[in-house]
Amino acid sequence: MRHALSSAADRGFRSLVLDADPGAEPFYAAHGAERIGSAASGSIPGRMLPHMRFDLG
């Protein structure tokens, strides 16, 4: 995770946004992501996914 975030920052990205599996939200949060909303799952009707953002500086 650290490599992916530092690579994105090195390439000029200021943030990285993703829709996480609900069970993976604590993993992303532990690496600095914050939940910024929810998004509907494209594969499971009625399921909402945490929409998360890493600020890369």
N, CA, C and O atoms as a Maestro MAE file, in Angstrom:
{
 s_m_m2io_version
 :::
 2.0.0
}

f_m_ct {
 s_m_title
 :::
 protein
 m_atom[228] {
  # First column is atom index #
  i_m_mmod_type
  r_m_x_coord
  r_m_y_coord
  r_m_z_coord
  i_m_residue_number
  s_m_chain_name
  s_m_pdb_residue_name
  s_m_pdb_atom_name
  i_m_atomic_number
  :::
  1 25 0.838 -1.177 0.000 1 A "MET " " N  " 7
  2 3 0.000 0.000 0.000 1 A "MET " " CA " 6
  3 2 0.885 1.243 0.000 1 A "MET " " C  " 6
  4 15 0.639 2.184 -0.754 1 A "MET " " O  " 8
  5 25 1.900 1.245 0.835 2 A "ARG " " N  " 7
  6 3 2.788 2.415 0.888 2 A "ARG " " CA " 6
  7 2 3.444 2.673 -0.461 2 A "ARG " " C  " 6
  8 15 3.581 3.823 -0.878 2 A "ARG " " O  " 8
  9 25 3.848 1.611 -1.141 3 A "HIS " " N  " 7
  10 3 4.484 1.767 -2.454 3 A "HIS " " CA " 6
  11 2 3.499 2.374 -3.457 3 A "HIS " " C  " 6
  12 15 3.859 3.278 -4.212 3 A "HIS " " O  " 8
  13 25 2.282 1.887 -3.466 4 A "ALA " " N  " 7
  14 3 1.273 2.413 -4.396 4 A "ALA " " CA " 6
  15 2 1.009 3.890 -4.131 4 A "ALA " " C  " 6
  16 15 0.908 4.678 -5.072 4 A "ALA " " O  " 8
  17 25 0.897 4.270 -2.872 5 A "LEU " " N  " 7
  18 3 0.632 5.670 -2.538 5 A "LEU " " CA " 6
  19 2 1.816 6.564 -2.872 5 A "LEU " " C  " 6
  20 15 1.633 7.659 -3.405 5 A "LEU " " O  " 8
  21 25 3.031 6.111 -2.564 6 A "SER " " N  " 7
  22 3 4.190 6.942 -2.876 6 A "SER " " CA " 6
  23 2 4.410 7.035 -4.387 6 A "SER " " C  " 6
  24 15 4.837 8.077 -4.882 6 A "SER " " O  " 8
  25 25 4.127 5.969 -5.116 7 A "SER " " N  " 7
  26 3 4.251 6.005 -6.578 7 A "SER " " CA " 6
  27 2 3.270 7.006 -7.182 7 A "SER " " C  " 6
  28 15 3.627 7.761 -8.086 7 A "SER " " O  " 8
  29 25 2.043 7.010 -6.685 8 A "ALA " " N  " 7
  30 3 1.047 7.962 -7.177 8 A "ALA " " CA " 6
  31 2 1.482 9.393 -6.873 8 A "ALA " " C  " 6
  32 15 1.361 10.274 -7.725 8 A "ALA " " O  " 8
  33 25 1.986 9.627 -5.667 9 A "ALA " " N  " 7
  34 3 2.444 10.966 -5.290 9 A "ALA " " CA " 6
  35 2 3.625 11.390 -6.160 9 A "ALA " " C  " 6
  36 15 3.695 12.540 -6.593 9 A "ALA " " O  " 8
  37 25 4.555 10.467 -6.419 10 A "ASP " " N  " 7
  38 3 5.716 10.775 -7.260 10 A "ASP " " CA " 6
  39 2 5.308 11.146 -8.679 10 A "ASP " " C  " 6
  40 15 6.036 11.861 -9.367 10 A "ASP " " O  " 8
  41 25 4.163 10.673 -9.117 11 A "ARG " " N  " 7
  42 3 3.679 10.953 -10.468 11 A "ARG " " CA " 6
  43 2 2.786 12.198 -10.517 11 A "ARG " " C  " 6
  44 15 2.212 12.519 -11.558 11 A "ARG " " O  " 8
  45 25 2.677 12.885 -9.392 12 A "GLY " " N  " 7
  46 3 1.955 14.144 -9.366 12 A "GLY " " CA " 6
  47 2 0.506 14.071 -8.915 12 A "GLY " " C  " 6
  48 15 -0.187 15.088 -8.916 12 A "GLY " " O  " 8
  49 25 0.036 12.898 -8.531 13 A "PHE " " N  " 7
  50 3 -1.339 12.808 -8.047 13 A "PHE " " CA " 6
  51 2 -1.434 13.448 -6.668 13 A "PHE " " C  " 6
  52 15 -0.541 13.277 -5.838 13 A "PHE " " O  " 8
  53 25 -2.504 14.179 -6.427 14 A "ARG " " N  " 7
  54 3 -2.706 14.812 -5.127 14 A "ARG " " CA " 6
  55 2 -3.613 13.987 -4.229 14 A "ARG " " C  " 6
  56 15 -3.617 14.159 -3.010 14 A "ARG " " O  " 8
  57 25 -4.389 13.081 -4.844 15 A "SER " " N  " 7
  58 3 -5.243 12.198 -4.053 15 A "SER " " CA " 6
  59 2 -5.493 10.913 -4.834 15 A "SER " " C  " 6
  60 15 -5.311 10.849 -6.050 15 A "SER " " O  " 8
  61 25 -5.911 9.908 -4.101 16 A "LEU " " N  " 7
  62 3 -6.281 8.631 -4.699 16 A "LEU " " CA " 6
  63 2 -7.629 8.256 -4.098 16 A "LEU " " C  " 6
  64 15 -7.780 8.238 -2.877 16 A "LEU " " O  " 8
  65 25 -8.610 7.957 -4.944 17 A "VAL " " N  " 7
  66 3 -9.971 7.678 -4.507 17 A "VAL " " CA " 6
  67 2 -10.347 6.266 -4.930 17 A "VAL " " C  " 6
  68 15 -10.011 5.825 -6.029 17 A "VAL " " O  " 8
  69 25 -11.054 5.558 -4.039 18 A "LEU " " N  " 7
  70 3 -11.478 4.200 -4.369 18 A "LEU " " CA " 6
  71 2 -12.779 3.854 -3.667 18 A "LEU " " C  " 6
  72 15 -13.145 4.460 -2.660 18 A "LEU " " O  " 8
  73 25 -13.468 2.865 -4.222 19 A "ASP " " N  " 7
  74 3 -14.623 2.263 -3.574 19 A "ASP " " CA " 6
  75 2 -14.135 0.945 -2.991 19 A "ASP " " C  " 6
  76 15 -13.691 0.060 -3.722 19 A "ASP " " O  " 8
  77 25 -14.220 0.821 -1.679 20 A "ALA " " N  " 7
  78 3 -13.656 -0.331 -0.972 20 A "ALA " " CA " 6
  79 2 -14.707 -1.378 -0.668 20 A "ALA " " C  " 6
  80 15 -15.893 -1.070 -0.547 20 A "ALA " " O  " 8
  81 25 -14.265 -2.610 -0.546 21 A "ASP " " N  " 7
  82 3 -15.104 -3.637 0.050 21 A "ASP " " CA " 6
  83 2 -15.334 -3.214 1.502 21 A "ASP " " C  " 6
  84 15 -14.398 -2.757 2.157 21 A "ASP " " O  " 8
  85 25 -16.560 -3.356 2.021 22 A "PRO " " N  " 7
  86 3 -16.803 -2.926 3.399 22 A "PRO " " CA " 6
  87 2 -15.853 -3.566 4.415 22 A "PRO " " C  " 6
  88 15 -15.489 -2.928 5.402 22 A "PRO " " O  " 8
  89 25 -15.455 -4.799 4.187 23 A "GLY " " N  " 7
  90 3 -14.535 -5.462 5.100 23 A "GLY " " CA " 6
  91 2 -13.116 -4.924 5.028 23 A "GLY " " C  " 6
  92 15 -12.329 -5.134 5.950 23 A "GLY " " O  " 8
  93 25 -12.779 -4.231 3.945 24 A "ALA " " N  " 7
  94 3 -11.440 -3.682 3.768 24 A "ALA " " CA " 6
  95 2 -11.318 -2.240 4.242 24 A "ALA " " C  " 6
  96 15 -10.220 -1.684 4.256 24 A "ALA " " O  " 8
  97 25 -12.430 -1.634 4.627 25 A "GLU " " N  " 7
  98 3 -12.384 -0.236 5.067 25 A "GLU " " CA " 6
  99 2 -11.387 -0.018 6.200 25 A "GLU " " C  " 6
  100 15 -10.640 0.959 6.140 25 A "GLU " " O  " 8
  101 25 -11.324 -0.867 7.234 26 A "PRO " " N  " 7
  102 3 -10.335 -0.643 8.299 26 A "PRO " " CA " 6
  103 2 -8.887 -0.690 7.797 26 A "PRO " " C  " 6
  104 15 -8.035 0.045 8.295 26 A "PRO " " O  " 8
  105 25 -8.610 -1.545 6.823 27 A "PHE " " N  " 7
  106 3 -7.267 -1.620 6.246 27 A "PHE " " CA " 6
  107 2 -6.891 -0.294 5.605 27 A "PHE " " C  " 6
  108 15 -5.821 0.249 5.880 27 A "PHE " " O  " 8
  109 25 -7.763 0.229 4.751 28 A "TYR " " N  " 7
  110 3 -7.469 1.495 4.079 28 A "TYR " " CA " 6
  111 2 -7.388 2.648 5.085 28 A "TYR " " C  " 6
  112 15 -6.538 3.529 4.952 28 A "TYR " " O  " 8
  113 25 -8.264 2.642 6.081 29 A "ALA " " N  " 7
  114 3 -8.225 3.686 7.106 29 A "ALA " " CA " 6
  115 2 -6.914 3.636 7.887 29 A "ALA " " C  " 6
  116 15 -6.362 4.681 8.231 29 A "ALA " " O  " 8
  117 25 -6.418 2.449 8.168 30 A "ALA " " N  " 7
  118 3 -5.152 2.312 8.890 30 A "ALA " " CA " 6
  119 2 -3.974 2.860 8.084 30 A "ALA " " C  " 6
  120 15 -2.933 3.200 8.647 30 A "ALA " " O  " 8
  121 25 -4.145 2.943 6.765 31 A "HIS " " N  " 7
  122 3 -3.096 3.481 5.902 31 A "HIS " " CA " 6
  123 2 -3.343 4.947 5.548 31 A "HIS " " C  " 6
  124 15 -2.649 5.506 4.699 31 A "HIS " " O  " 8
  125 25 -4.326 5.571 6.193 32 A "GLY " " N  " 7
  126 3 -4.529 7.004 6.035 32 A "GLY " " CA " 6
  127 2 -5.717 7.447 5.214 32 A "GLY " " C  " 6
  128 15 -5.923 8.648 5.041 32 A "GLY " " O  " 8
  129 25 -6.511 6.515 4.699 33 A "ALA " " N  " 7
  130 3 -7.676 6.907 3.904 33 A "ALA " " CA " 6
  131 2 -8.800 7.376 4.829 33 A "ALA " " C  " 6
  132 15 -8.915 6.937 5.974 33 A "ALA " " O  " 8
  133 25 -9.615 8.272 4.303 34 A "GLU " " N  " 7
  134 3 -10.811 8.679 5.025 34 A "GLU " " CA " 6
  135 2 -12.035 8.372 4.177 34 A "GLU " " C  " 6
  136 15 -12.001 8.463 2.950 34 A "GLU " " O  " 8
  137 25 -13.101 8.013 4.846 35 A "ARG " " N  " 7
  138 3 -14.357 7.752 4.146 35 A "ARG " " CA " 6
  139 2 -14.980 9.088 3.771 35 A "ARG " " C  " 6
  140 15 -15.148 9.964 4.619 35 A "ARG " " O  " 8
  141 25 -15.319 9.237 2.498 36 A "ILE " " N  " 7
  142 3 -15.896 10.500 2.030 36 A "ILE " " CA " 6
  143 2 -17.309 10.311 1.491 36 A "ILE " " C  " 6
  144 15 -17.897 11.240 0.937 36 A "ILE " " O  " 8
  145 25 -17.847 9.116 1.656 37 A "GLY " " N  " 7
  146 3 -19.198 8.841 1.187 37 A "GLY " " CA " 6
  147 2 -19.395 7.363 0.952 37 A "GLY " " C  " 6
  148 15 -18.649 6.534 1.473 37 A "GLY " " O  " 8
  149 25 -20.392 7.040 0.173 38 A "SER " " N  " 7
  150 3 -20.721 5.662 -0.179 38 A "SER " " CA " 6
  151 2 -21.050 5.584 -1.656 38 A "SER " " C  " 6
  152 15 -21.458 6.568 -2.273 38 A "SER " " O  " 8
  153 25 -20.867 4.401 -2.210 39 A "ALA " " N  " 7
  154 3 -21.191 4.169 -3.615 39 A "ALA " " CA " 6
  155 2 -21.904 2.829 -3.733 39 A "ALA " " C  " 6
  156 15 -21.595 1.885 -3.005 39 A "ALA " " O  " 8
  157 25 -22.840 2.755 -4.638 40 A "ALA " " N  " 7
  158 3 -23.568 1.506 -4.850 40 A "ALA " " CA " 6
  159 2 -22.651 0.472 -5.498 40 A "ALA " " C  " 6
  160 15 -21.862 0.797 -6.385 40 A "ALA " " O  " 8
  161 25 -22.760 -0.756 -5.052 41 A "SER " " N  " 7
  162 3 -22.002 -1.856 -5.652 41 A "SER " " CA " 6
  163 2 -22.515 -2.102 -7.060 41 A "SER " " C  " 6
  164 15 -23.720 -2.055 -7.311 41 A "SER " " O  " 8
  165 25 -21.598 -2.363 -7.971 42 A "GLY " " N  " 7
  166 3 -22.003 -2.681 -9.337 42 A "GLY " " CA " 6
  167 2 -22.337 -4.139 -9.529 42 A "GLY " " C  " 6
  168 15 -22.833 -4.531 -10.585 42 A "GLY " " O  " 8
  169 25 -22.067 -4.962 -8.505 43 A "SER " " N  " 7
  170 3 -22.294 -6.399 -8.662 43 A "SER " " CA " 6
  171 2 -23.288 -6.989 -7.677 43 A "SER " " C  " 6
  172 15 -23.827 -8.069 -7.918 43 A "SER " " O  " 8
  173 25 -23.541 -6.298 -6.566 44 A "ILE " " N  " 7
  174 3 -24.487 -6.822 -5.579 44 A "ILE " " CA " 6
  175 2 -25.566 -5.766 -5.345 44 A "ILE " " C  " 6
  176 15 -25.308 -4.759 -4.685 44 A "ILE " " O  " 8
  177 25 -26.756 -5.977 -5.870 45 A "PRO " " N  " 7
  178 3 -27.827 -4.992 -5.712 45 A "PRO " " CA " 6
  179 2 -28.092 -4.678 -4.239 45 A "PRO " " C  " 6
  180 15 -28.177 -5.581 -3.407 45 A "PRO " " O  " 8
  181 25 -28.220 -3.395 -3.932 46 A "GLY " " N  " 7
  182 3 -28.531 -2.953 -2.578 46 A "GLY " " CA " 6
  183 2 -27.317 -2.812 -1.665 46 A "GLY " " C  " 6
  184 15 -27.445 -2.306 -0.550 46 A "GLY " " O  " 8
  185 25 -26.153 -3.246 -2.110 47 A "ARG " " N  " 7
  186 3 -24.956 -3.161 -1.272 47 A "ARG " " CA " 6
  187 2 -24.271 -1.816 -1.510 47 A "ARG " " C  " 6
  188 15 -24.115 -1.372 -2.647 47 A "ARG " " O  " 8
  189 25 -23.868 -1.184 -0.415 48 A "MET " " N  " 7
  190 3 -23.159 0.088 -0.491 48 A "MET " " CA " 6
  191 2 -21.699 -0.132 -0.111 48 A "MET " " C  " 6
  192 15 -21.383 -0.884 0.811 48 A "MET " " O  " 8
  193 25 -20.821 0.543 -0.843 49 A "LEU " " N  " 7
  194 3 -19.386 0.426 -0.626 49 A "LEU " " CA " 6
  195 2 -18.838 1.736 -0.069 49 A "LEU " " C  " 6
  196 15 -19.265 2.811 -0.490 49 A "LEU " " O  " 8
  197 25 -17.905 1.662 0.863 50 A "PRO " " N  " 7
  198 3 -17.275 2.888 1.364 50 A "PRO " " CA " 6
  199 2 -16.477 3.562 0.241 50 A "PRO " " C  " 6
  200 15 -15.636 2.933 -0.401 50 A "PRO " " O  " 8
  201 25 -16.752 4.830 0.019 51 A "HIS " " N  " 7
  202 3 -16.006 5.631 -0.966 51 A "HIS " " CA " 6
  203 2 -14.920 6.336 -0.159 51 A "HIS " " C  " 6
  204 15 -15.225 7.123 0.737 51 A "HIS " " O  " 8
  205 25 -13.649 6.057 -0.474 52 A "MET " " N  " 7
  206 3 -12.546 6.498 0.366 52 A "MET " " CA " 6
  207 2 -11.522 7.304 -0.418 52 A "MET " " C  " 6
  208 15 -11.375 7.145 -1.629 52 A "MET " " O  " 8
  209 25 -10.808 8.188 0.311 53 A "ARG " " N  " 7
  210 3 -9.800 9.033 -0.335 53 A "ARG " " CA " 6
  211 2 -8.525 9.059 0.502 53 A "ARG " " C  " 6
  212 15 -8.558 9.194 1.725 53 A "ARG " " O  " 8
  213 25 -7.407 8.925 -0.196 54 A "PHE " " N  " 7
  214 3 -6.088 9.168 0.376 54 A "PHE " " CA " 6
  215 2 -5.652 10.548 -0.099 54 A "PHE " " C  " 6
  216 15 -5.679 10.818 -1.300 54 A "PHE " " O  " 8
  217 25 -5.250 11.431 0.819 55 A "ASP " " N  " 7
  218 3 -4.647 12.706 0.431 55 A "ASP " " CA " 6
  219 2 -3.151 12.468 0.323 55 A "ASP " " C  " 6
  220 15 -2.521 12.005 1.275 55 A "ASP " " O  " 8
  221 25 -2.585 12.781 -0.825 56 A "LEU " " N  " 7
  222 3 -1.180 12.479 -1.085 56 A "LEU " " CA " 6
  223 2 -0.260 13.688 -0.920 56 A "LEU " " C  " 6
  224 15 0.936 13.616 -1.205 56 A "LEU " " O  " 8
  225 25 -0.822 14.778 -0.466 57 A "GLY " " N  " 7
  226 3 0.023 15.939 -0.196 57 A "GLY " " CA " 6
  227 2 0.040 16.841 -1.319 57 A "GLY " " C  " 6
  228 15 0.702 17.877 -1.269 57 A "GLY " " O  " 8
  :::
 }
 m_bond[227] {
  # First column is bond index #
  i_m_from
  i_m_to
  i_m_order
  :::
  1 1 2 1
  2 2 3 1
  3 3 4 2
  4 3 5 1
  5 5 6 1
  6 6 7 1
  7 7 8 2
  8 7 9 1
  9 9 10 1
  10 10 11 1
  11 11 12 2
  12 11 13 1
  13 13 14 1
  14 14 15 1
  15 15 16 2
  16 15 17 1
  17 17 18 1
  18 18 19 1
  19 19 20 2
  20 19 21 1
  21 21 22 1
  22 22 23 1
  23 23 24 2
  24 23 25 1
  25 25 26 1
  26 26 27 1
  27 27 28 2
  28 27 29 1
  29 29 30 1
  30 30 31 1
  31 31 32 2
  32 31 33 1
  33 33 34 1
  34 34 35 1
  35 35 36 2
  36 35 37 1
  37 37 38 1
  38 38 39 1
  39 39 40 2
  40 39 41 1
  41 41 42 1
  42 42 43 1
  43 43 44 2
  44 43 45 1
  45 45 46 1
  46 46 47 1
  47 47 48 2
  48 47 49 1
  49 49 50 1
  50 50 51 1
  51 51 52 2
  52 51 53 1
  53 53 54 1
  54 54 55 1
  55 55 56 2
  56 55 57 1
  57 57 58 1
  58 58 59 1
  59 59 60 2
  60 59 61 1
  61 61 62 1
  62 62 63 1
  63 63 64 2
  64 63 65 1
  65 65 66 1
  66 66 67 1
  67 67 68 2
  68 67 69 1
  69 69 70 1
  70 70 71 1
  71 71 72 2
  72 71 73 1
  73 73 74 1
  74 74 75 1
  75 75 76 2
  76 75 77 1
  77 77 78 1
  78 78 79 1
  79 79 80 2
  80 79 81 1
  81 81 82 1
  82 82 83 1
  83 83 84 2
  84 83 85 1
  85 85 86 1
  86 86 87 1
  87 87 88 2
  88 87 89 1
  89 89 90 1
  90 90 91 1
  91 91 92 2
  92 91 93 1
  93 93 94 1
  94 94 95 1
  95 95 96 2
  96 95 97 1
  97 97 98 1
  98 98 99 1
  99 99 100 2
  100 99 101 1
  101 101 102 1
  102 102 103 1
  103 103 104 2
  104 103 105 1
  105 105 106 1
  106 106 107 1
  107 107 108 2
  108 107 109 1
  109 109 110 1
  110 110 111 1
  111 111 112 2
  112 111 113 1
  113 113 114 1
  114 114 115 1
  115 115 116 2
  116 115 117 1
  117 117 118 1
  118 118 119 1
  119 119 120 2
  120 119 121 1
  121 121 122 1
  122 122 123 1
  123 123 124 2
  124 123 125 1
  125 125 126 1
  126 126 127 1
  127 127 128 2
  128 127 129 1
  129 129 130 1
  130 130 131 1
  131 131 132 2
  132 131 133 1
  133 133 134 1
  134 134 135 1
  135 135 136 2
  136 135 137 1
  137 137 138 1
  138 138 139 1
  139 139 140 2
  140 139 141 1
  141 141 142 1
  142 142 143 1
  143 143 144 2
  144 143 145 1
  145 145 146 1
  146 146 147 1
  147 147 148 2
  148 147 149 1
  149 149 150 1
  150 150 151 1
  151 151 152 2
  152 151 153 1
  153 153 154 1
  154 154 155 1
  155 155 156 2
  156 155 157 1
  157 157 158 1
  158 158 159 1
  159 159 160 2
  160 159 161 1
  161 161 162 1
  162 162 163 1
  163 163 164 2
  164 163 165 1
  165 165 166 1
  166 166 167 1
  167 167 168 2
  168 167 169 1
  169 169 170 1
  170 170 171 1
  171 171 172 2
  172 171 173 1
  173 173 174 1
  174 174 175 1
  175 175 176 2
  176 175 177 1
  177 177 178 1
  178 178 179 1
  179 179 180 2
  180 179 181 1
  181 181 182 1
  182 182 183 1
  183 183 184 2
  184 183 185 1
  185 185 186 1
  186 186 187 1
  187 187 188 2
  188 187 189 1
  189 189 190 1
  190 190 191 1
  191 191 192 2
  192 191 193 1
  193 193 194 1
  194 194 195 1
  195 195 196 2
  196 195 197 1
  197 197 198 1
  198 198 199 1
  199 199 200 2
  200 199 201 1
  201 201 202 1
  202 202 203 1
  203 203 204 2
  204 203 205 1
  205 205 206 1
  206 206 207 1
  207 207 208 2
  208 207 209 1
  209 209 210 1
  210 210 211 1
  211 211 212 2
  212 211 213 1
  213 213 214 1
  214 214 215 1
  215 215 216 2
  216 215 217 1
  217 217 218 1
  218 218 219 1
  219 219 220 2
  220 219 221 1
  221 221 222 1
  222 222 223 1
  223 223 224 2
  224 223 225 1
  225 225 226 1
  226 226 227 1
  227 227 228 2
  :::
 }
}
